Amino acid sequence: MRRKNHTSTGAASRRRLLTAALGLTTCRAFAQPRPAAADARIEGPLKIVLPFGPGSGTDVYARMVAQHLGTALGVTALIENRPGANGVLAAEMVARAKPDGNTLLFTTNTTHAANPHLIKELRYDPVRDFAPISKMGNLTFFVLVPSSSPYHSLEELTAAARKAPKTISYGAANSFAIVSGSKLGKAASTEFVRVYYKSSPQIISDLIGGQIQFGFIDLASSAPLVKAGSMRALAVLADKRFPSLPNVPTMREAGFPDFDVVAWFGMFAPAGTPAPVVARINRELVAVLNRPDLRERGAELGIDIFGSSPQELEDYVKSQIALWKRLTADAGLKPE
């Protein structure tokens, strides 16, 4: 009887040891890290959609980033320019794209802060319809005239406009130029004629051709012409002078303070893109944006390059939508 009890007790002990061993093996199996790379796989090719045309500041910057980002993700990166309708065409295209990380929107404050206050029936929501990836930096704008222009300062330009309102025209290819032109007109107690364009290079062409008198243009798309002397910068829309053009005054120095308009970049995916995919693109993109050679090249073109977390971009977009509501109202602009 005692032998039977001993055998039963031994069997039970062996079962407990076996169960414990199996449990430990199971725990170890569950403790193994999951292959995050598989969860965050980008099939490619990576399509980066832009709201402005070739040669614009956005286009120049996007092409600087695209190849490096594609290499980091192990896919081919392609740029697709979709200019028109103040960026609406590009934003709608990405908002409706498959949320798999293969289609991204490289855009600016135009589509994600200003358009809600400039377009009456906007067919996308800048917050709800996109998954933010990273801030991309800021872009420096200048008030430019052709070298043949009779205006050598912003005061001369605005004085001429006061003498003959609605006779001096400027080109606008984005929300920054639209708001800045309206603000300048109000500040100078006059009114300019706004001419809409799809992209900055077209504005530059018409400036040189004499079809319009001035424009708010980013240095990235106009730098070669400014340095060659074909264009003249009357002011820089920043709180300090641009290093490579030290003789160009700021708007405040030119007599027009309170130009607190900032042109910024951001990268977005369609809403619903899996969080691991967003996290991987963010990680690789921020690493690209930290490259010293990229930042040095950006500085030459008036692009202050930096990255952020997805949450920082989301918070920034929300704050910028509120800011641009005030900016557009102050400029006397209403949704059309």
C-alpha positions as CSV (number, residue, x, y, z in Angstrom):
1,M,0.0,0.0,0.0
2,R,2.8,2.3,0.9
3,R,4.6,1.3,-2.4
4,K,1.4,2.3,-4.2
5,N,1.3,5.6,-2.5
6,H,5.0,6.2,-3.2
7,T,4.5,5.4,-6.9
8,S,1.4,7.7,-7.1
9,T,3.3,10.5,-5.4
10,G,6.3,10.1,-7.7
11,A,4.1,10.2,-10.8
12,A,2.4,13.3,-9.6
13,S,5.7,14.9,-9.0
14,R,6.9,14.1,-12.5
15,R,3.7,15.5,-13.9
16,R,4.2,18.7,-12.0
17,L,7.8,19.0,-13.2
18,L,6.7,18.3,-16.8
19,T,3.9,20.9,-16.6
20,A,6.3,23.5,-15.1
21,A,8.8,22.8,-17.9
22,L,6.2,23.1,-20.5
23,G,5.0,26.3,-18.9
24,L,8.5,27.7,-18.9
25,T,9.0,26.8,-22.5
26,T,5.6,28.5,-23.4
27,C,6.5,31.6,-21.5
28,R,9.9,31.8,-23.2
29,A,8.2,31.4,-26.6
30,F,5.8,34.2,-25.8
31,A,8.7,36.3,-24.5
32,Q,10.5,36.2,-27.8
33,P,10.3,39.6,-29.6
34,R,7.9,39.7,-32.5
35,P,9.5,40.4,-35.9
36,A,8.6,44.1,-36.0
37,A,10.2,44.4,-39.4
38,A,7.5,42.1,-40.8
39,D,4.7,44.1,-39.2
40,A,6.2,47.3,-40.7
41,R,7.1,46.1,-44.1
42,I,6.8,48.6,-46.9
43,E,6.2,46.7,-50.2
44,G,7.1,49.6,-52.5
45,P,7.5,51.4,-54.7
46,L,7.1,54.4,-52.3
47,K,5.1,57.1,-54.0
48,I,5.5,60.6,-52.5
49,V,2.8,63.0,-53.7
50,L,3.4,66.7,-53.8
51,P,0.8,69.5,-54.1
52,F,3.1,71.7,-56.2
53,G,4.9,71.4,-59.5
54,P,8.5,70.6,-60.5
55,G,11.0,73.2,-59.5
56,S,9.0,74.5,-56.5
57,G,10.6,74.6,-53.1
58,T,8.5,71.6,-52.0
59,D,9.6,69.7,-55.1
60,V,13.3,70.6,-54.6
61,Y,13.2,69.5,-51.0
62,A,11.2,66.3,-51.6
63,R,13.7,65.1,-54.2
64,M,16.6,65.7,-51.7
65,V,14.8,63.4,-49.2
66,A,13.2,60.8,-51.4
67,Q,16.2,58.8,-52.5
68,H,17.6,58.5,-49.0
69,L,14.2,57.5,-47.6
70,G,13.7,54.9,-50.3
71,T,17.1,53.4,-49.6
72,A,16.5,53.3,-45.9
73,L,13.1,51.5,-46.4
74,G,14.6,49.2,-49.1
75,V,12.2,50.3,-51.8
76,T,12.2,52.6,-54.9
77,A,10.9,56.1,-54.1
78,L,9.0,58.0,-56.7
79,I,7.9,61.7,-56.8
80,E,4.5,62.5,-58.2
81,N,3.6,66.1,-58.7
82,R,-0.1,66.9,-58.4
83,P,-0.4,70.7,-58.6
84,G,-3.6,72.6,-58.7
85,A,-6.6,73.7,-56.6
86,N,-4.3,75.1,-53.9
87,G,-3.0,71.6,-53.0
88,V,-6.5,70.0,-52.9
89,L,-5.8,67.5,-55.7
90,A,-2.7,66.0,-54.0
91,A,-4.3,65.9,-50.6
92,E,-7.4,64.2,-51.8
93,M,-5.4,61.6,-53.7
94,V,-3.4,60.6,-50.7
95,A,-6.5,60.7,-48.3
96,R,-8.2,58.1,-50.6
97,A,-5.1,55.9,-51.1
98,K,-4.7,52.5,-49.7
99,P,-3.3,52.9,-46.1
100,D,-0.3,50.6,-46.5
101,G,2.6,53.0,-46.2
102,N,3.3,53.0,-50.0
103,T,1.7,56.4,-50.6
104,L,2.7,59.5,-48.7
105,L,1.8,63.2,-48.9
106,F,4.8,65.6,-48.7
107,T,3.0,68.9,-48.1
108,T,2.9,72.3,-46.4
109,N,0.7,74.5,-44.3
110,T,-1.4,75.2,-47.5
111,T,-3.2,71.9,-47.4
112,H,-3.1,71.2,-43.6
113,A,-3.7,74.6,-42.0
114,A,-4.9,77.3,-44.5
115,N,-7.3,75.5,-46.8
116,P,-9.9,74.9,-44.2
117,H,-10.2,78.7,-44.0
118,L,-9.7,79.4,-47.7
119,I,-11.9,76.8,-49.4
120,K,-15.6,76.7,-48.6
121,E,-16.3,73.0,-49.4
122,L,-13.1,71.2,-48.6
123,R,-13.4,67.5,-49.5
124,Y,-10.8,66.3,-47.0
125,D,-10.2,66.8,-43.3
126,P,-6.5,67.6,-42.6
127,V,-6.7,65.8,-39.2
128,R,-9.2,63.0,-39.6
129,D,-8.1,61.8,-43.1
130,F,-4.4,61.5,-42.5
131,A,-1.9,59.7,-40.3
132,P,0.9,62.2,-39.4
133,I,4.5,61.0,-39.8
134,S,6.9,63.8,-39.1
135,K,7.4,67.6,-39.3
136,M,9.9,68.3,-42.1
137,G,11.0,71.9,-41.3
138,N,10.3,75.4,-42.4
139,L,10.9,77.3,-45.7
140,T,12.1,80.9,-46.2
141,F,10.2,83.2,-48.5
142,F,11.2,86.5,-50.1
143,V,9.4,89.3,-51.7
144,L,10.9,89.2,-55.2
145,V,10.8,91.5,-58.2
146,P,12.6,91.1,-61.5
147,S,16.0,92.9,-61.8
148,S,14.4,95.2,-64.4
149,S,11.8,96.4,-61.8
150,P,11.8,100.1,-60.9
151,Y,11.2,99.1,-57.2
152,H,14.3,98.8,-55.1
153,S,12.6,98.6,-51.7
154,L,9.3,97.4,-50.3
155,E,8.5,101.1,-49.5
156,E,8.8,102.0,-53.1
157,L,6.6,99.1,-54.2
158,T,3.8,99.9,-51.7
159,A,4.0,103.7,-52.3
160,A,3.4,103.0,-56.0
161,A,0.5,100.8,-55.1
162,R,-1.1,103.5,-52.9
163,K,-0.9,105.9,-55.8
164,A,-2.7,103.5,-58.1
165,P,-4.5,100.7,-56.2
166,K,-5.3,97.5,-58.0
167,T,-2.7,98.1,-60.7
168,I,0.2,96.3,-59.2
169,S,-0.1,92.5,-59.4
170,Y,1.6,89.6,-57.6
171,G,1.8,85.9,-58.1
172,A,0.5,83.4,-55.6
173,A,1.0,79.7,-55.8
174,N,0.2,78.8,-52.2
175,S,-1.6,79.9,-49.0
176,F,1.6,81.6,-47.8
177,A,1.6,84.0,-50.7
178,I,-2.1,84.5,-50.7
179,V,-2.2,85.5,-47.0
180,S,1.1,87.5,-47.2
181,G,-0.1,89.6,-50.2
182,S,-3.4,90.4,-48.5
183,K,-1.6,91.3,-45.2
184,L,0.9,93.5,-47.1
185,G,-2.0,95.3,-48.9
186,K,-3.8,96.0,-45.6
187,A,-0.6,97.1,-43.8
188,A,0.2,99.5,-46.7
189,S,-3.4,100.8,-47.0
190,T,-3.7,99.7,-50.5
191,E,-4.8,96.6,-52.6
192,F,-2.8,94.5,-55.0
193,V,-4.1,92.3,-57.8
194,R,-3.6,88.6,-56.9
195,V,-2.8,86.3,-59.8
196,Y,-3.1,82.6,-59.0
197,Y,-0.5,80.0,-60.2
198,K,0.0,76.3,-59.8
199,S,3.6,76.6,-58.9
200,S,6.4,79.1,-58.2
201,P,8.5,78.5,-61.4
202,Q,5.5,79.8,-63.4
203,I,5.5,82.9,-61.2
204,I,9.2,83.5,-61.8
205,S,8.7,83.1,-65.6
206,D,6.0,85.7,-65.6
207,L,7.9,88.1,-63.4
208,I,10.8,88.0,-65.8
209,G,8.4,88.4,-68.7
210,G,6.8,91.5,-67.0
211,Q,3.3,90.0,-66.7
212,I,3.2,90.6,-62.9
213,Q,5.2,93.0,-60.7
214,F,6.2,91.0,-57.7
215,G,5.8,87.7,-55.9
216,F,6.2,85.9,-52.6
217,I,8.6,83.1,-53.6
218,D,10.7,80.6,-51.7
219,L,14.4,80.8,-52.1
220,A,14.7,77.1,-52.9
221,S,13.1,77.7,-56.3
222,S,14.5,81.2,-57.0
223,A,18.0,81.0,-55.5
224,P,19.9,80.6,-58.8
225,L,18.1,83.6,-60.3
226,V,18.6,85.8,-57.3
227,K,22.3,84.9,-57.1
228,A,22.7,85.4,-60.9
229,G,21.1,88.9,-60.6
230,S,17.9,88.1,-62.6
231,M,15.7,88.6,-59.6
232,R,15.9,91.2,-56.8
233,A,14.8,90.4,-53.2
234,L,13.1,93.3,-51.4
235,A,12.5,91.6,-48.1
236,V,12.8,88.2,-46.3
237,L,9.7,87.0,-44.4
238,A,11.6,85.9,-41.3
239,D,12.7,87.3,-38.0
240,K,16.3,87.6,-39.1
241,R,18.2,88.2,-42.3
242,F,19.2,85.3,-44.5
243,P,22.9,84.5,-44.2
244,S,23.7,84.3,-47.9
245,L,21.7,87.5,-48.7
246,P,22.7,89.7,-45.8
247,N,21.7,93.0,-47.5
248,V,18.1,91.9,-47.8
249,P,16.0,93.4,-44.9
250,T,13.4,91.5,-42.9
251,M,9.8,92.6,-43.2
252,R,10.1,94.4,-39.9
253,E,13.2,96.2,-41.0
254,A,11.4,97.1,-44.2
255,G,8.7,98.8,-42.2
256,F,6.1,96.0,-42.0
257,P,6.1,94.2,-38.7
258,D,3.8,91.4,-37.5
259,F,4.4,89.2,-40.5
260,D,4.2,86.1,-38.3
261,V,3.4,83.7,-41.2
262,V,5.5,80.6,-41.2
263,A,5.7,78.2,-44.2
264,W,6.3,74.7,-43.0
265,F,6.6,71.1,-44.3
266,G,5.1,67.8,-43.1
267,M,4.9,64.2,-44.2
268,F,1.6,62.3,-43.9
269,A,0.1,58.9,-44.8
270,P,-3.5,58.1,-45.3
271,A,-5.6,57.6,-42.1
272,G,-5.7,54.0,-41.1
273,T,-2.0,53.3,-41.9
274,P,-0.9,50.7,-39.3
275,A,1.0,52.2,-36.4
276,P,4.1,50.0,-36.9
277,V,4.3,51.2,-40.5
278,V,4.0,54.8,-39.4
279,A,6.6,54.2,-36.7
280,R,9.1,52.7,-39.1
281,I,8.7,55.4,-41.7
282,N,9.1,58.0,-39.0
283,R,12.3,56.4,-37.7
284,E,13.9,56.2,-41.1
285,L,12.7,59.7,-42.1
286,V,14.0,61.4,-39.0
287,A,17.4,59.7,-39.5
288,V,17.5,61.1,-43.1
289,L,16.6,64.6,-41.9
290,N,19.4,64.4,-39.4
291,R,22.0,64.0,-42.1
292,P,24.5,66.9,-42.0
293,D,24.9,67.0,-45.8
294,L,21.1,67.3,-46.2
295,R,20.8,70.1,-43.6
296,E,23.7,72.0,-45.1
297,R,22.2,71.9,-48.5
298,G,18.8,72.9,-47.1
299,A,20.4,75.9,-45.3
300,E,21.7,77.1,-48.7
301,L,18.2,77.0,-50.1
302,G,16.4,78.6,-47.2
303,I,15.1,75.3,-45.8
304,D,15.4,74.8,-42.1
305,I,15.4,71.0,-41.9
306,F,14.2,69.1,-38.8
307,G,12.0,66.1,-37.9
308,S,9.5,65.2,-35.1
309,S,7.4,62.5,-33.7
310,P,4.0,61.8,-35.3
311,Q,2.2,63.1,-32.2
312,E,4.2,66.4,-32.4
313,L,3.1,66.8,-36.0
314,E,-0.5,66.1,-35.1
315,D,-0.5,68.6,-32.3
316,Y,1.2,71.2,-34.5
317,V,-1.3,70.8,-37.3
318,K,-4.2,71.4,-34.9
319,S,-2.5,74.5,-33.5
320,Q,-1.7,75.8,-37.0
321,I,-5.3,75.3,-38.2
322,A,-6.3,77.7,-35.3
323,L,-3.5,80.1,-36.2
324,W,-4.4,80.3,-39.9
325,K,-8.0,81.0,-39.0
326,R,-6.7,84.2,-37.4
327,L,-4.2,84.9,-40.2
328,T,-6.8,84.6,-43.0
329,A,-9.3,86.7,-41.1
330,D,-6.6,89.4,-40.4
331,A,-5.8,89.4,-44.1
332,G,-9.5,90.0,-44.9
333,L,-9.8,86.6,-46.7
334,K,-13.0,84.5,-46.7
335,P,-13.6,80.9,-47.9
336,E,-14.3,80.7,-51.7
